[in-house]
Amino acid sequence: MAGRYNRTNYSSYLNDEPMPDATSEKEQGNEYFKQKKFAEAVECYSRSIALSPTAVAFANRAMAYLKLRRFEEAENDCTEALNLDDRYVKAYSRRITARKGLGKLKEAMDDAEFAVSVDANNPELRKQYSEIKALLMEKMAKRSSVQAKHTISEFDKAGDRKNITSHAPSDPQKDSFMEVDLPGRAAAGIRELSGGVSKGGSGVSLKDNNMQQSRDAKQKPGPEISVQELASRAASRYISSTVKSVKTPKTAYDFEVSWRAISDDLTQQIQLLKVYSQPLFGVLN
């Protein structure tokens, strides 16, 4: 009797409380979602999927994940939904949002383009398409700007290195430049004198042995002297140095003796002619 009663009560309990199914769990999840109880909604959708996985159940759980900002789980659920129904537009729309949250703008754009091609009159899809396109273009513009700045920077650095390589003298060149330029620097920059040291305009200190060069450089150069003039002056100095050694002949005979004695020295012969004033007819031969 007791056993029969227990079986009757158990049967009555089963009739009063039907076993949960996928549909009821999904609907319960929808109720939780409306109440903004997104975590409870996720649990209901998960039970519905466990009982009978459908594209709608995956897409609904993805929507709850989006509200919880769990973008990676939302993306995965949308992918599962599209594996079951590749024309399910809501799954594309929600995966666009998930990928946007993950920063996957290119993948989001691919979804948006395909979704709009499937349902061109869907205002939500068109709005998403415009937003993702704008973000993607902004990102590409920033990347291009950074690359351009980097390229310009590298070009400037290369130009600087080229200038340094082209114009910087080697050590021997530096020495030669200093040797040639010191008088010029001294002439241009010898403004302040202190303690026997002058400071040029380039900040290089020049010692006393360069001060004389600077003074000479400051003097106005005289007219250029030709080689012939220099030779003439040298000859005059030489002649003047030898004039005392030539004795003035008193007679023609003395002149002839002297002339023959200096036959190999044209300079002294010329000087002898200058100091002897008597007629020379018949003397020279």
C-alpha positions as CSV (number, residue, x, y, z in Angstrom):
1,M,0.0,0.0,0.0
2,A,2.7,2.3,1.0
3,G,4.7,1.5,-2.1
4,R,1.8,2.1,-4.4
5,Y,1.2,5.5,-2.7
6,N,4.8,6.5,-3.2
7,R,4.7,5.6,-6.9
8,T,1.5,7.6,-7.3
9,N,2.9,10.7,-5.6
10,Y,6.1,10.5,-7.8
11,S,4.0,10.2,-10.9
12,S,1.9,13.1,-9.8
13,Y,5.1,15.1,-9.2
14,L,6.3,14.5,-12.7
15,N,3.0,15.6,-14.2
16,D,3.0,18.8,-12.1
17,E,6.7,19.8,-12.8
18,P,7.6,18.9,-16.3
19,M,11.3,18.3,-17.1
20,P,13.0,21.4,-18.5
21,D,13.7,21.4,-22.2
22,A,15.9,23.5,-24.5
23,T,13.0,25.8,-25.5
24,S,11.9,26.6,-22.0
25,E,15.5,27.3,-20.9
26,K,16.0,29.6,-23.8
27,E,12.7,31.5,-23.0
28,Q,13.7,31.7,-19.3
29,G,17.0,33.2,-20.5
30,N,15.1,35.8,-22.5
31,E,13.2,36.8,-19.4
32,Y,16.4,37.2,-17.4
33,F,17.8,39.2,-20.2
34,K,14.8,41.6,-20.2
35,Q,15.4,42.0,-16.5
36,K,19.1,42.8,-17.2
37,K,20.1,39.7,-15.2
38,F,22.7,38.9,-17.8
39,A,24.6,36.3,-15.8
40,E,21.4,34.3,-15.1
41,A,20.5,34.6,-18.8
42,V,23.9,33.1,-19.7
43,E,23.2,30.1,-17.4
44,C,19.8,29.5,-19.0
45,Y,21.1,29.7,-22.6
46,S,23.9,27.4,-21.6
47,R,21.4,24.8,-20.4
48,S,19.4,25.2,-23.6
49,I,22.5,24.7,-25.7
50,A,23.4,21.6,-23.7
51,L,20.0,20.2,-24.4
52,S,19.7,21.2,-28.0
53,P,22.3,23.5,-29.6
54,T,20.7,26.0,-32.0
55,A,21.9,29.1,-33.8
56,V,19.4,31.2,-31.9
57,A,20.5,29.9,-28.5
58,F,24.2,30.6,-29.3
59,A,23.3,34.1,-30.7
60,N,21.2,34.9,-27.6
61,R,24.0,33.8,-25.2
62,A,26.4,35.9,-27.3
63,M,24.2,38.9,-26.7
64,A,24.3,38.3,-23.0
65,Y,28.1,38.0,-23.1
66,L,28.2,41.4,-24.9
67,K,26.3,43.0,-22.1
68,L,28.9,41.6,-19.7
69,R,31.6,42.9,-22.0
70,R,33.0,39.4,-22.4
71,F,33.8,39.9,-26.1
72,E,35.8,36.8,-26.8
73,E,33.1,34.5,-25.5
74,A,30.5,36.5,-27.5
75,E,32.6,36.2,-30.7
76,N,33.0,32.4,-30.2
77,D,29.2,32.0,-29.7
78,C,28.4,34.0,-32.9
79,T,30.9,31.8,-34.8
80,E,29.1,28.7,-33.5
81,A,25.7,30.2,-34.5
82,L,27.0,30.9,-38.0
83,N,28.4,27.4,-38.3
84,L,24.8,26.2,-37.8
85,D,23.2,28.9,-40.0
86,D,25.6,31.0,-42.2
87,R,22.7,33.4,-43.2
88,Y,21.7,34.3,-39.6
89,V,22.1,38.1,-39.8
90,K,21.8,38.6,-36.0
91,A,24.8,36.4,-35.5
92,Y,26.8,38.6,-37.9
93,S,25.6,41.8,-36.3
94,R,26.6,40.6,-32.8
95,R,30.0,39.3,-34.0
96,I,30.7,42.7,-35.5
97,T,30.1,44.2,-32.1
98,A,32.3,41.6,-30.4
99,R,35.1,42.0,-32.9
100,K,34.9,45.8,-32.6
101,G,35.3,45.4,-28.8
102,L,38.4,43.2,-29.4
103,G,39.9,45.7,-31.8
104,K,39.5,43.3,-34.8
105,L,38.4,46.0,-37.2
106,K,39.3,44.2,-40.4
107,E,37.4,41.1,-39.4
108,A,34.5,43.2,-38.2
109,M,34.5,44.9,-41.6
110,D,34.4,41.6,-43.4
111,D,31.3,40.6,-41.4
112,A,29.7,44.0,-42.0
113,E,30.2,43.8,-45.8
114,F,28.8,40.3,-46.0
115,A,25.8,41.0,-43.7
116,V,24.9,44.1,-45.7
117,S,25.0,42.0,-48.9
118,V,22.6,39.5,-47.3
119,D,20.2,42.1,-45.9
120,A,20.9,45.5,-47.6
121,N,17.8,47.2,-46.1
122,N,18.6,46.4,-42.5
123,P,19.3,49.8,-40.8
124,E,21.2,48.3,-37.9
125,L,23.6,46.6,-40.3
126,R,24.1,49.7,-42.4
127,K,24.9,51.7,-39.3
128,Q,27.4,49.2,-38.1
129,Y,29.0,49.1,-41.6
130,S,29.4,52.9,-41.5
131,E,30.9,52.9,-38.0
132,I,33.4,50.1,-38.7
133,K,34.4,51.7,-42.0
134,A,35.1,55.0,-40.3
135,L,37.1,53.4,-37.6
136,L,39.1,51.3,-40.0
137,M,39.9,54.3,-42.2
138,E,41.0,56.4,-39.1
139,K,43.3,53.6,-38.0
140,M,44.8,53.3,-41.5
141,A,45.4,57.0,-41.6
142,K,47.2,57.0,-38.3
143,R,49.4,54.1,-39.4
144,S,50.2,55.9,-42.6
145,S,51.1,59.1,-40.8
146,V,53.4,57.2,-38.4
147,Q,55.0,55.4,-41.3
148,A,55.5,58.7,-43.1
149,K,57.0,60.4,-40.1
150,H,59.3,57.4,-39.6
151,T,60.4,57.5,-43.3
152,I,61.1,61.3,-43.1
153,S,63.0,60.8,-39.9
154,E,65.2,58.0,-41.4
155,F,65.7,60.2,-44.5
156,D,66.9,63.1,-42.4
157,K,69.2,60.9,-40.4
158,A,70.6,59.4,-43.6
159,G,71.1,63.0,-45.0
160,D,72.9,64.0,-41.8
161,R,75.1,61.0,-41.9
162,K,75.9,61.8,-45.6
163,N,76.7,65.4,-44.8
164,I,79.0,64.4,-42.0
165,T,80.7,61.8,-44.1
166,S,81.0,64.2,-47.1
167,H,82.2,67.3,-45.3
168,A,83.9,66.1,-42.1
169,P,87.7,66.2,-42.8
170,S,89.9,63.3,-41.8
171,D,92.7,63.9,-39.3
172,P,95.3,64.9,-41.9
173,Q,92.8,67.2,-43.5
174,K,92.0,68.8,-40.2
175,D,95.7,69.5,-39.7
176,S,96.0,71.0,-43.1
177,F,92.9,73.1,-42.6
178,M,94.3,74.5,-39.4
179,E,97.6,75.3,-40.9
180,V,96.1,77.2,-43.8
181,D,93.3,78.9,-41.8
182,L,95.2,80.1,-38.8
183,P,96.4,83.4,-40.4
184,G,92.9,84.1,-41.7
185,R,91.3,83.3,-38.4
186,A,93.9,85.5,-36.6
187,A,93.2,88.4,-39.1
188,A,89.4,88.1,-38.7
189,G,89.1,87.3,-35.1
190,I,92.0,89.1,-33.3
191,R,89.8,91.4,-31.3
192,E,90.6,90.8,-27.7
193,L,94.1,90.4,-26.3
194,S,94.9,89.1,-22.9
195,G,98.1,87.6,-21.5
196,G,99.7,87.1,-24.9
197,V,96.8,85.1,-26.2
198,S,94.3,86.2,-28.8
199,K,90.8,84.7,-29.3
200,G,89.5,84.3,-32.8
201,G,85.9,84.4,-33.8
202,S,85.7,80.7,-33.9
203,G,86.6,80.4,-30.3
204,V,90.1,79.0,-31.0
205,S,92.9,80.4,-28.9
206,L,96.0,81.5,-30.8
207,K,99.4,81.8,-29.1
208,D,101.9,84.6,-29.5
209,N,103.6,83.1,-32.5
210,N,100.3,83.5,-34.4
211,M,99.8,87.1,-33.3
212,Q,102.5,88.3,-35.6
213,Q,100.8,86.4,-38.5
214,S,97.5,88.2,-37.6
215,R,99.2,91.6,-37.6
216,D,100.8,90.9,-40.9
217,A,97.5,89.7,-42.3
218,K,95.8,92.9,-41.2
219,Q,98.2,95.1,-43.1
220,K,97.2,96.0,-46.6
221,P,99.1,93.9,-49.2
222,G,101.3,95.9,-51.5
223,P,101.3,95.7,-55.3
224,E,102.5,92.3,-56.7
225,I,106.1,92.2,-57.7
226,S,107.1,90.5,-60.9
227,V,109.8,87.9,-61.2
228,Q,111.8,90.2,-63.5
229,E,111.7,93.0,-60.9
230,L,112.9,90.6,-58.2
231,A,115.8,89.4,-60.4
232,S,116.7,93.0,-61.2
233,R,116.8,93.9,-57.5
234,A,118.9,90.9,-56.7
235,A,121.4,91.7,-59.4
236,S,121.6,95.3,-58.2
237,R,122.3,94.1,-54.6
238,Y,125.0,91.7,-55.9
239,I,126.6,94.4,-58.0
240,S,126.6,96.8,-55.1
241,S,128.2,94.2,-52.9
242,T,131.1,93.7,-55.4
243,V,131.7,97.3,-56.4
244,K,134.4,97.8,-53.8
245,S,136.4,94.9,-55.2
246,V,136.8,96.5,-58.6
247,K,139.6,99.0,-58.8
248,T,139.3,102.0,-61.1
249,P,142.0,101.7,-63.9
250,K,144.0,104.8,-64.5
251,T,145.2,103.9,-67.9
252,A,144.1,101.9,-70.9
253,Y,146.7,99.3,-70.1
254,D,145.3,99.0,-66.5
255,F,141.8,98.7,-67.9
256,E,142.9,95.9,-70.3
257,V,144.7,94.0,-67.5
258,S,141.6,94.3,-65.3
259,W,139.3,93.3,-68.1
260,R,141.2,90.2,-68.9
261,A,141.3,89.2,-65.2
262,I,137.6,89.3,-64.8
263,S,136.8,87.8,-68.2
264,D,134.7,85.1,-66.5
265,D,132.7,87.5,-64.4
266,L,130.2,89.5,-66.5
267,T,128.9,91.4,-63.4
268,Q,132.4,92.8,-62.6
269,Q,133.0,93.5,-66.3
270,I,129.9,95.6,-66.3
271,Q,131.0,97.4,-63.1
272,L,134.4,98.0,-64.6
273,L,132.8,99.6,-67.6
274,K,130.8,101.9,-65.3
275,V,133.9,103.0,-63.2
276,Y,136.2,103.6,-66.2
277,S,135.5,106.7,-68.1
278,Q,138.3,106.8,-70.7
279,P,137.6,105.9,-74.4
280,L,137.8,102.2,-75.0
281,F,138.4,102.2,-78.7
282,G,141.0,99.6,-79.6
283,V,141.1,98.2,-76.0
284,L,138.3,95.5,-76.1
285,N,138.7,92.6,-78.4
